Amino acid sequence: MDRKKQFIIGFIFVIILILITYFFIRNTQSDRLVITRGSLVEAVYALGTVKPIDSFSLKFGIAASIREIFVEEGQTVTKGQALLTNDSGITFRSPFNGTLTKLNVAKNETAMPGLPLLEIQNLKEVYISVSLDQESALRVKPGQIVQLSFESIRGNVYKGKVERIYPSNGQFLVRIEADEFPHGVLPDMTTDVAIEVSSKDNVVLVPLIAVDRGKVIRFRNGQRDKLEIRIGAINSEYGELIQGDLKEGDEVLVKN
C-alpha cells in the first residue's frame, strides 16, 4: 500500500475517532446549577373557561308552534326587545342587553317542551370557571391570587382572584374574577389558570430538573456526592428543601 493510501486511511480513522469522541461527550455532557435561597409561590394549575355573567335560555312549558321570529343568530339585542311569538300570540322578550348566540327553531316549526329554543349571552361581562379535582379543591380558598394566561396572547399575564368554590354535579368549581381581560375575549374561550395557594420566603430552592427519584448529585468543596432529599412545596421550576444536606452555594448536577 502506497503512502498516499495510508495517509487517506489514517485521516479517515482520525475523523471517525473525533466524531465518536464528540458524540460521547455530547451524550454524557452535564450542567451544574447553584443552590440558592429565595421565595417560592406554590400554585394549583388548571384550564379555565370564560363564562358570561348573564345568560338566558328560552324554553316552552308546553308544545307550541312558532308564529314569528324577530331576531337572527349573532344579533345584538336590547332588554325588552321582541324575540319570537308563538301560536297563542305570546311574545317573548329579551331579559337583558346581550347577543343572541343560539337560535334552534324556525318559523312555523313546532317547539317541544323543555328544549332550548334560543340563548342570549352578555358578552361584555364575563368570569372564569375552573373545574378541579378533590385534592386541588381542598387547597383553594376565596380571595387567593390568580394568574391567567391566554394561549393566543402569550407573554401577557392577567391577574384575578378566587371569588368562590362550590360543588356541582360531582365537580368542584372555582369562580374567578379577573382584574381585566384582553380585548376580544369571548365566552367558551379557554385560559391557563395558576391559583396561588401558598407562599414561603427564605427557603432553600432545589431545581426540579436536578432531582431524580428523590436524589440529587451534589458538588461541594470539590467533592461529588449522591444524596437523598425531601421536597415540600413546588412550583413549575423549584421545590422547597425540607430534608437533605443541601445549602446555599452547593451545586447540583443536571444532565442535558
Backbone bond lengths (Angstrom), bond angles and torsions (degrees), N, CA, C in turn:
res aa  C-N    CA-C-N  psi(-1)  N-CA   C-N-CA  omega(-1)  CA-C   N-CA-C  phi
1 M - - - 1.471 - - 1.525 108.47 -
2 D 1.342 116.37 128.10 1.457 118.14 -177.84 1.510 110.74 -75.35
3 R 1.315 114.64 167.64 1.455 120.77 -174.17 1.525 112.20 -66.18
4 K 1.329 117.42 -29.39 1.465 120.11 179.94 1.524 110.86 -65.12
5 K 1.353 115.60 -44.33 1.460 118.95 179.05 1.525 110.91 -65.60
6 Q 1.354 115.57 -39.22 1.458 118.90 178.42 1.536 111.39 -61.79
7 F 1.329 114.49 -39.16 1.466 119.48 179.37 1.530 110.72 -64.13
8 I 1.345 116.18 -44.18 1.479 120.39 -179.25 1.524 110.63 -63.46
9 I 1.346 116.34 -45.63 1.467 120.46 179.95 1.527 110.06 -62.62
10 G 1.328 116.36 -42.85 1.458 120.29 178.73 1.515 112.35 -62.95
11 F 1.343 115.15 -40.54 1.467 120.13 179.49 1.538 110.81 -63.55
12 I 1.352 116.00 -45.11 1.471 120.46 178.67 1.527 110.84 -61.76
13 F 1.327 116.62 -40.86 1.465 120.91 179.38 1.530 111.02 -61.39
14 V 1.326 116.39 -41.99 1.475 120.59 179.36 1.522 110.76 -64.00
15 I 1.339 115.73 -43.99 1.474 119.90 179.21 1.524 110.47 -59.75
16 I 1.348 116.24 -45.84 1.469 120.08 179.83 1.523 110.27 -61.28
17 L 1.318 116.90 -41.90 1.462 121.20 179.45 1.522 111.35 -62.63
18 I 1.332 115.76 -41.72 1.471 119.98 178.25 1.520 110.87 -63.41
19 L 1.341 117.00 -43.16 1.467 120.47 -179.77 1.518 111.40 -64.66
20 I 1.333 116.71 -42.19 1.472 120.27 178.74 1.525 109.91 -61.61
21 T 1.324 116.15 -44.38 1.462 120.70 179.93 1.524 110.91 -63.21
22 Y 1.354 116.48 -41.41 1.462 121.16 -179.48 1.529 111.59 -61.81
23 F 1.342 116.01 -48.43 1.463 119.07 -178.38 1.521 111.55 -68.89
24 F 1.318 117.60 -32.23 1.462 120.25 176.98 1.525 110.51 -65.30
25 I 1.331 114.57 -46.23 1.472 118.41 179.74 1.517 110.34 -65.28
26 R 1.340 116.66 -39.27 1.462 120.62 -178.84 1.519 111.26 -64.18
27 N 1.315 116.68 -40.74 1.467 120.71 -177.96 1.516 112.67 -73.48
28 T 1.323 116.13 -23.88 1.464 118.79 -178.25 1.526 111.85 -106.14
29 Q 1.338 115.59 1.55 1.451 119.50 -177.09 1.525 110.65 -65.06
30 S 1.310 116.01 140.30 1.456 121.16 -179.02 1.525 109.63 -134.45
31 D 1.323 115.28 157.70 1.449 122.25 175.16 1.512 109.03 -115.81
32 R 1.312 114.60 162.83 1.455 120.50 175.28 1.523 109.18 -121.35
33 L 1.320 114.50 141.46 1.454 120.78 175.39 1.520 108.62 -118.74
34 V 1.318 116.01 143.42 1.463 121.95 -178.18 1.531 109.63 -88.30
35 I 1.315 116.10 133.46 1.467 122.15 176.54 1.528 108.83 -74.00
36 T 1.333 116.14 131.90 1.458 121.43 -179.52 1.527 110.31 -129.15
37 R 1.310 114.69 169.81 1.460 121.44 171.30 1.525 108.90 -108.04
38 G 1.319 115.46 152.99 1.453 118.58 178.24 1.515 111.46 175.44
39 S 1.310 114.90 -167.40 1.463 121.71 179.54 1.521 109.51 -94.03
40 L 1.311 115.73 147.27 1.463 121.52 179.77 1.523 109.04 -133.66
41 V 1.317 114.48 122.64 1.461 120.58 176.43 1.520 107.92 -104.31
42 E 1.334 115.95 120.10 1.469 120.98 178.77 1.520 109.39 -93.67
43 A 1.312 116.02 137.32 1.465 119.95 -175.06 1.520 111.46 -133.57
44 V 1.326 114.50 154.40 1.461 122.96 169.66 1.525 106.76 -99.06
45 Y 1.326 116.04 125.43 1.464 120.72 -176.56 1.526 110.33 -104.85
46 A 1.331 115.46 139.82 1.464 119.99 -179.51 1.529 108.97 -159.35
47 L 1.312 114.87 172.57 1.466 121.58 175.95 1.520 108.16 -105.21
48 G 1.323 116.26 122.47 1.458 121.07 -179.24 1.518 111.66 -103.20
49 T 1.331 114.92 159.72 1.462 121.81 179.28 1.523 109.43 -124.13
50 V 1.328 116.22 134.75 1.463 121.28 177.69 1.531 108.76 -72.95
51 K 1.339 116.16 129.83 1.461 121.75 -179.50 1.530 109.75 -126.62
52 P 1.345 117.97 145.90 1.462 119.85 176.23 1.536 110.29 -78.81
53 I 1.322 116.00 142.65 1.470 119.26 176.13 1.522 109.90 -68.10
54 D 1.335 116.80 -41.28 1.472 121.42 179.19 1.523 109.37 -109.42
55 S 1.335 116.00 125.28 1.458 121.90 178.45 1.528 108.56 -144.82
56 F 1.328 116.83 136.29 1.471 121.78 -177.06 1.517 109.76 -133.76
57 S 1.339 116.56 131.80 1.452 122.62 176.97 1.532 108.56 -122.15
58 L 1.325 117.12 124.23 1.460 121.63 -178.91 1.520 110.65 -91.28
59 K 1.366 115.71 127.45 1.467 122.46 176.73 1.512 109.01 -135.53
60 F 1.334 116.77 147.26 1.461 121.90 175.45 1.523 109.91 -91.46
61 G 1.348 114.67 147.98 1.464 119.19 176.09 1.516 112.15 -84.32
62 I 1.327 116.95 -24.20 1.466 122.04 177.50 1.529 108.18 -134.94
63 A 1.315 116.80 160.86 1.464 120.44 179.27 1.524 109.70 -63.75
64 A 1.320 116.25 135.81 1.465 120.71 -179.61 1.518 109.00 -153.28
65 S 1.319 115.80 152.88 1.460 121.62 178.53 1.527 109.70 -91.59
66 I 1.323 115.89 146.99 1.461 121.09 179.36 1.529 108.56 -89.14
67 R 1.338 115.66 115.83 1.457 119.61 -178.88 1.536 111.19 -83.64
68 E 1.316 116.73 -41.38 1.463 119.94 -175.98 1.527 109.84 -151.06
69 I 1.336 116.65 143.68 1.463 122.77 174.67 1.523 107.65 -122.80
70 F 1.326 116.15 128.85 1.466 120.85 -173.71 1.537 113.82 -105.51
71 V 1.299 118.02 -1.88 1.473 120.82 -174.71 1.528 110.33 -132.13
72 E 1.327 115.47 166.51 1.458 122.05 177.52 1.530 109.78 -125.96
73 E 1.325 115.37 155.43 1.462 120.03 179.16 1.527 110.44 -62.39
74 G 1.340 115.85 134.78 1.454 121.73 -178.15 1.515 113.71 90.29
75 Q 1.317 117.48 -6.34 1.470 121.68 -177.58 1.517 110.98 -78.19
76 T 1.328 115.81 144.42 1.462 121.83 173.46 1.522 108.75 -82.31
77 V 1.324 115.99 132.60 1.463 120.35 -179.25 1.534 109.23 -124.08
78 T 1.319 115.21 157.48 1.459 121.34 178.85 1.526 109.86 -112.06
79 K 1.327 115.04 159.62 1.464 120.22 179.84 1.526 110.02 -58.67
80 G 1.330 116.11 128.54 1.459 121.48 179.52 1.515 114.43 90.30
81 Q 1.326 118.41 -5.91 1.469 121.18 -179.67 1.522 110.67 -70.12
82 A 1.334 116.79 139.16 1.461 122.07 -179.34 1.521 110.31 -67.76
83 L 1.340 115.83 134.69 1.462 121.90 -179.82 1.526 111.39 -105.37
84 L 1.327 116.45 -54.54 1.463 120.88 178.48 1.523 109.77 -160.09
85 T 1.321 114.01 164.83 1.458 121.18 178.53 1.521 108.87 -127.69
86 N 1.366 117.44 138.91 1.460 120.16 178.58 1.524 111.09 -97.18
87 D 1.336 115.39 -179.30 1.472 119.08 -175.28 1.514 112.92 -71.64
88 S 1.316 118.71 -7.11 1.466 121.89 174.56 1.523 111.98 -90.55
89 G 1.330 115.85 -0.30 1.457 120.19 179.83 1.521 114.19 84.91
90 I 1.319 117.24 8.36 1.468 120.89 179.48 1.524 109.39 -83.59
91 T 1.328 116.55 128.18 1.467 121.90 178.08 1.528 108.87 -102.75
92 F 1.291 115.81 127.61 1.472 121.77 179.70 1.529 108.24 -99.93
93 R 1.358 115.54 135.87 1.457 121.60 -173.16 1.534 111.37 -121.79
94 S 1.314 115.13 158.41 1.471 120.49 -179.71 1.525 110.71 -70.49
95 P 1.338 118.41 132.89 1.468 120.82 -179.34 1.524 113.45 -80.45
96 F 1.343 118.49 -12.78 1.466 121.30 -179.70 1.529 109.42 -160.53
97 N 1.317 115.52 170.60 1.471 120.30 174.95 1.526 109.04 -72.47
98 G 1.320 116.39 134.38 1.460 118.56 -178.95 1.518 111.98 -176.26
99 T 1.327 114.81 -159.05 1.470 121.92 -179.36 1.524 109.18 -127.14
100 L 1.324 116.55 135.01 1.462 121.10 177.36 1.532 107.96 -76.41
101 T 1.318 117.58 103.84 1.467 121.68 -174.55 1.526 113.13 -93.90
102 K 1.342 117.62 -16.83 1.471 120.57 177.31 1.513 109.27 -144.24
103 L 1.338 116.06 139.78 1.456 122.44 172.80 1.521 107.30 -138.86
104 N 1.330 116.27 105.03 1.465 121.47 -170.88 1.528 113.31 -105.98
105 V 1.324 117.68 16.64 1.457 120.15 -176.11 1.524 109.37 -139.86
106 A 1.341 116.79 154.20 1.464 122.30 179.61 1.525 110.19 -121.91
107 K 1.296 115.76 161.83 1.462 121.37 179.03 1.527 110.41 -59.56
108 N 1.337 115.45 137.70 1.471 125.00 -179.97 1.530 113.07 72.90
109 E 1.323 117.06 2.50 1.463 120.31 177.34 1.526 109.63 -82.64
110 T 1.324 116.07 145.11 1.463 120.46 176.57 1.523 109.24 -88.29
111 A 1.329 115.39 123.77 1.470 121.52 -178.46 1.515 108.76 -95.96
112 M 1.321 116.63 127.85 1.457 121.60 -179.48 1.532 109.72 -83.64
113 P 1.326 117.83 151.20 1.470 121.71 -177.89 1.536 111.51 -64.56
114 G 1.337 114.67 139.17 1.458 120.82 174.93 1.516 114.86 87.18
115 L 1.342 118.41 -11.36 1.455 120.39 179.91 1.530 109.89 -89.58
116 P 1.341 118.14 133.74 1.465 120.33 -179.89 1.529 111.51 -67.05
117 L 1.321 116.30 127.21 1.455 121.57 -178.42 1.523 111.65 -92.46
118 L 1.319 115.53 -38.03 1.463 120.26 178.42 1.526 108.84 -156.27
119 E 1.321 114.48 164.75 1.465 119.91 179.38 1.521 109.52 -138.52
120 I 1.326 115.21 138.06 1.463 121.68 177.77 1.518 107.87 -121.78
121 Q 1.339 116.35 134.98 1.456 121.51 177.86 1.519 109.88 -129.80
122 N 1.334 114.47 145.46 1.459 120.03 171.30 1.519 107.19 -88.95
123 L 1.320 117.95 105.56 1.458 122.50 -174.21 1.524 112.84 -78.91
124 K 1.317 117.70 -10.16 1.469 120.70 -175.33 1.530 112.99 -91.04
125 E 1.300 117.83 -24.22 1.466 121.23 -178.92 1.524 108.31 -117.65
126 V 1.349 115.68 108.75 1.462 120.62 -173.88 1.533 110.63 -133.65
127 Y 1.323 115.37 168.60 1.457 123.06 174.85 1.521 108.14 -143.17
128 I 1.332 116.24 176.67 1.465 121.49 179.22 1.524 109.21 -109.48
129 S 1.325 116.46 133.13 1.457 122.14 175.37 1.524 109.13 -114.28
130 V 1.335 116.10 133.07 1.461 122.04 -178.69 1.522 109.05 -129.18
131 S 1.333 116.83 135.56 1.460 122.49 174.57 1.525 108.55 -103.13
132 L 1.347 117.30 126.12 1.457 122.33 -177.11 1.523 111.31 -117.22
133 D 1.338 115.50 155.92 1.455 119.41 170.44 1.525 108.73 -76.42
134 Q 1.319 116.53 169.15 1.461 121.17 -173.70 1.527 112.16 -61.43
135 E 1.324 116.86 -43.46 1.462 120.26 -177.71 1.520 111.59 -61.32
136 S 1.335 116.58 -43.08 1.471 120.56 179.46 1.522 111.07 -70.37
137 A 1.339 116.90 -39.25 1.461 120.73 -178.05 1.521 111.92 -61.24
138 L 1.339 117.40 -32.94 1.465 120.87 -179.82 1.523 112.14 -66.10
139 R 1.314 117.77 -18.27 1.463 121.50 -176.60 1.526 112.49 -98.88
140 V 1.315 116.84 -8.08 1.465 120.89 -175.98 1.515 110.26 -97.92
141 K 1.355 115.30 135.58 1.465 121.59 -178.84 1.530 109.61 -138.17
142 P 1.327 116.86 152.04 1.470 120.03 177.19 1.521 111.41 -57.14
143 G 1.324 115.65 141.29 1.454 121.24 178.51 1.516 114.69 96.03
144 Q 1.339 118.22 -13.41 1.464 120.39 -179.41 1.537 110.77 -67.72
145 I 1.335 114.76 145.44 1.461 121.44 -178.48 1.530 110.13 -74.57
146 V 1.333 115.73 143.33 1.469 122.10 -178.04 1.526 109.01 -129.58
147 Q 1.331 115.53 140.76 1.457 121.49 171.68 1.528 108.80 -111.81
148 L 1.335 115.64 134.26 1.462 121.90 -177.13 1.520 109.50 -119.21
149 S 1.338 116.08 134.38 1.458 121.41 179.63 1.525 108.72 -134.18
150 F 1.331 115.76 119.77 1.461 121.12 -179.30 1.528 109.54 -93.78
151 E 1.335 116.16 134.43 1.458 121.76 -173.18 1.521 112.54 -57.70
152 S 1.309 117.68 -38.85 1.461 121.05 -176.59 1.528 112.49 -82.15
153 I 1.348 116.67 -4.64 1.472 120.56 -178.44 1.510 108.08 -130.05
154 R 1.329 117.18 54.87 1.455 122.27 -178.64 1.528 110.38 -63.71
155 G 1.326 115.58 145.38 1.455 121.03 -179.83 1.511 112.69 98.56
156 N 1.332 117.22 -19.27 1.462 121.41 176.94 1.518 109.52 -107.67
157 V 1.331 116.31 125.69 1.456 121.79 178.30 1.525 108.43 -113.54
158 Y 1.317 116.11 129.67 1.455 122.19 -178.38 1.517 109.75 -108.43
159 K 1.328 115.44 143.66 1.461 121.43 -175.90 1.529 110.93 -96.56
160 G 1.319 114.71 154.07 1.447 121.31 175.50 1.514 109.43 -162.03
161 K 1.329 116.18 -171.33 1.454 120.02 176.35 1.525 109.96 -149.88
162 V 1.319 115.06 157.06 1.468 121.09 178.90 1.521 108.28 -74.01
163 E 1.329 116.48 123.13 1.466 120.47 177.64 1.530 110.79 -89.19
164 R 1.342 116.27 -45.04 1.475 119.72 179.82 1.524 109.49 -160.13
165 I 1.335 115.19 161.13 1.459 122.17 174.61 1.522 107.33 -136.16
166 Y 1.357 116.83 136.92 1.457 119.84 -173.42 1.527 109.99 -158.11
167 P 1.348 117.42 156.02 1.472 120.08 177.23 1.524 111.03 -85.33
168 S 1.337 116.30 148.37 1.453 120.56 177.69 1.521 109.21 -155.88
169 N 1.328 116.57 112.03 1.470 122.44 177.39 1.528 112.74 51.82
170 G 1.323 115.94 45.79 1.452 120.36 177.68 1.515 114.66 83.04
171 Q 1.331 117.40 -0.94 1.459 121.19 176.89 1.523 110.10 -106.60
172 F 1.328 115.74 160.22 1.458 121.43 175.42 1.524 106.55 -115.38
173 L 1.327 115.26 105.10 1.456 121.68 -171.54 1.522 111.63 -99.67
174 V 1.320 114.86 139.62 1.456 122.08 176.82 1.520 108.07 -116.57
175 R 1.323 115.38 128.62 1.474 120.22 175.77 1.524 108.06 -101.41
176 I 1.332 115.61 126.40 1.461 122.12 -175.58 1.522 109.65 -119.37
177 E 1.322 115.54 129.27 1.457 121.56 174.76 1.524 108.32 -99.62
178 A 1.316 117.89 125.31 1.466 122.18 -179.82 1.521 110.06 -92.33
179 D 1.339 116.02 145.27 1.463 120.23 175.38 1.523 110.02 -64.18
180 E 1.318 116.36 -36.73 1.466 122.43 175.21 1.524 108.83 -159.30
181 F 1.326 114.91 159.54 1.459 121.32 176.62 1.523 109.10 -118.64
182 P 1.334 117.24 149.76 1.466 118.46 174.05 1.519 110.84 -65.07
183 H 1.304 115.83 150.77 1.460 121.00 -178.60 1.531 110.25 -60.47
184 G 1.326 115.67 135.25 1.458 120.50 175.16 1.510 115.42 92.47
185 V 1.334 118.76 -2.21 1.464 120.48 179.15 1.527 109.86 -68.47
186 L 1.338 115.16 135.04 1.465 121.43 -176.51 1.527 110.39 -125.41
187 P 1.341 117.53 157.72 1.466 120.51 173.72 1.520 112.02 -53.78
188 D 1.322 115.50 144.75 1.467 126.62 -178.81 1.530 113.03 82.82
189 M 1.331 118.47 -6.86 1.461 119.37 170.93 1.525 108.81 -72.10
190 T 1.329 116.47 156.98 1.460 120.58 -176.40 1.528 110.78 -114.07
191 T 1.326 114.96 158.69 1.455 121.79 178.99 1.523 109.72 -146.82
192 D 1.325 116.06 145.75 1.460 120.87 173.63 1.520 108.22 -77.58
193 V 1.332 115.72 130.92 1.460 121.61 -174.35 1.527 109.42 -118.49
194 A 1.335 116.02 132.94 1.469 122.14 173.49 1.515 107.57 -125.44
195 I 1.339 116.05 110.30 1.476 121.77 -179.69 1.525 108.30 -96.64
196 E 1.325 117.13 117.87 1.460 121.75 -178.20 1.533 109.82 -76.51
197 V 1.334 116.09 108.74 1.466 120.47 -174.61 1.526 112.94 -100.02
198 S 1.331 118.13 -17.25 1.466 120.25 176.93 1.518 109.73 -159.99
199 S 1.331 115.62 157.70 1.457 121.59 178.65 1.516 108.88 -143.40
200 K 1.327 116.02 132.58 1.460 120.98 -179.47 1.528 109.03 -130.60
201 D 1.343 115.54 139.24 1.453 121.45 -178.52 1.526 111.01 -109.55
202 N 1.337 114.87 152.85 1.467 122.62 173.93 1.524 112.48 53.59
203 V 1.315 116.31 50.54 1.458 120.99 176.88 1.530 109.12 -111.97
204 V 1.327 116.83 157.51 1.453 121.78 175.84 1.532 107.95 -76.01
205 L 1.326 116.36 123.39 1.452 121.94 -175.46 1.528 110.11 -100.57
206 V 1.325 115.96 124.30 1.467 121.66 179.74 1.525 108.72 -108.48
207 P 1.339 118.99 121.40 1.474 119.92 176.54 1.531 109.96 -61.68
208 L 1.318 116.67 126.72 1.459 120.54 -176.28 1.525 112.01 -64.39
209 I 1.337 117.45 -27.95 1.466 119.71 -178.74 1.531 111.55 -73.37
210 A 1.341 117.06 -7.50 1.467 120.11 177.44 1.521 111.93 -94.99
211 V 1.338 117.12 -7.26 1.463 121.46 -175.39 1.523 109.85 -95.92
212 D 1.332 115.90 126.48 1.459 121.80 178.63 1.526 108.84 -126.71
213 R 1.346 115.91 104.54 1.466 122.73 -179.87 1.524 111.82 51.76
214 G 1.322 114.51 47.59 1.457 120.33 174.78 1.510 114.85 80.30
215 K 1.323 118.00 11.78 1.465 120.91 -178.59 1.525 110.19 -131.38
216 V 1.342 115.06 152.32 1.459 121.54 174.17 1.531 108.52 -133.47
217 I 1.321 115.21 158.00 1.463 120.77 172.70 1.518 107.37 -102.78
218 R 1.341 115.11 117.24 1.461 121.74 -173.93 1.523 111.02 -104.90
219 F 1.335 114.88 141.27 1.460 121.87 172.83 1.529 108.00 -115.23
220 R 1.351 115.02 122.68 1.458 120.10 178.96 1.526 109.00 -146.66
221 N 1.318 115.50 125.75 1.471 120.85 178.88 1.532 112.19 54.03
222 G 1.326 116.37 38.90 1.456 121.02 178.37 1.510 114.68 79.53
223 Q 1.341 117.61 0.63 1.464 122.10 -179.91 1.529 110.07 -102.49
224 R 1.316 114.07 140.32 1.473 121.07 177.34 1.519 108.84 -109.12
225 D 1.350 116.69 125.68 1.463 121.46 -178.98 1.520 110.16 -138.34
226 K 1.323 115.31 144.61 1.456 121.76 174.28 1.518 108.26 -102.57
227 L 1.333 117.11 123.41 1.456 119.06 -175.88 1.518 111.13 -138.32
228 E 1.320 114.23 154.94 1.461 121.64 177.59 1.525 109.37 -85.23
229 I 1.324 115.11 142.62 1.458 120.44 176.57 1.526 108.63 -135.13
230 R 1.313 115.12 166.71 1.467 120.98 175.81 1.519 107.64 -129.30
231 I 1.318 114.83 132.61 1.467 120.89 -175.92 1.532 109.40 -114.52
232 G 1.342 114.92 139.93 1.462 120.89 177.86 1.516 111.29 -100.67
233 A 1.330 115.84 -111.44 1.467 120.99 -179.25 1.523 110.25 -64.78
234 I 1.315 115.53 144.89 1.464 120.64 179.64 1.526 109.90 -136.30
235 N 1.333 114.80 157.07 1.455 120.58 164.99 1.523 107.39 -123.04
236 S 1.301 118.41 -157.15 1.467 119.72 -175.57 1.523 113.31 -72.86
237 E 1.360 118.27 -15.67 1.460 120.82 -175.73 1.523 114.36 -123.52
238 Y 1.323 117.38 -35.15 1.459 120.73 -171.21 1.522 111.69 -126.88
239 G 1.331 113.99 158.74 1.447 121.60 173.50 1.522 109.89 -125.07
240 E 1.325 116.06 150.36 1.463 121.74 177.91 1.528 109.36 -81.48
241 L 1.325 117.45 124.34 1.466 121.30 178.73 1.528 109.43 -74.44
242 I 1.338 115.79 119.26 1.460 121.51 176.76 1.518 110.66 -101.40
243 Q 1.318 116.22 -39.03 1.465 120.44 -177.19 1.524 109.44 -145.41
244 G 1.342 116.52 137.25 1.461 121.45 178.90 1.514 111.12 134.78
245 D 1.324 116.36 150.43 1.464 122.18 -175.76 1.524 110.68 -85.84
246 L 1.335 115.36 70.99 1.455 122.62 173.39 1.520 108.01 -125.00
247 K 1.316 116.05 141.54 1.457 119.32 177.83 1.523 109.66 -143.38
248 E 1.313 114.49 165.94 1.457 120.85 -179.22 1.526 110.34 -56.17
249 G 1.325 116.42 131.01 1.452 121.29 -179.27 1.521 114.26 101.51
250 D 1.352 117.23 -21.36 1.461 119.75 173.59 1.533 109.36 -64.28
251 E 1.334 114.95 158.38 1.461 120.49 174.21 1.520 109.34 -115.36
252 V 1.321 116.02 145.27 1.469 120.85 176.98 1.516 109.02 -123.92
253 L 1.324 114.64 150.77 1.457 121.71 -173.90 1.523 110.62 -84.87
254 V 1.324 115.13 135.99 1.465 122.00 175.47 1.518 107.22 -130.05
255 K 1.316 117.61 115.74 1.461 121.03 178.64 1.505 110.57 -81.64
256 N 1.339 115.42 137.96 1.476 120.47 177.08 1.522 110.22 -75.12
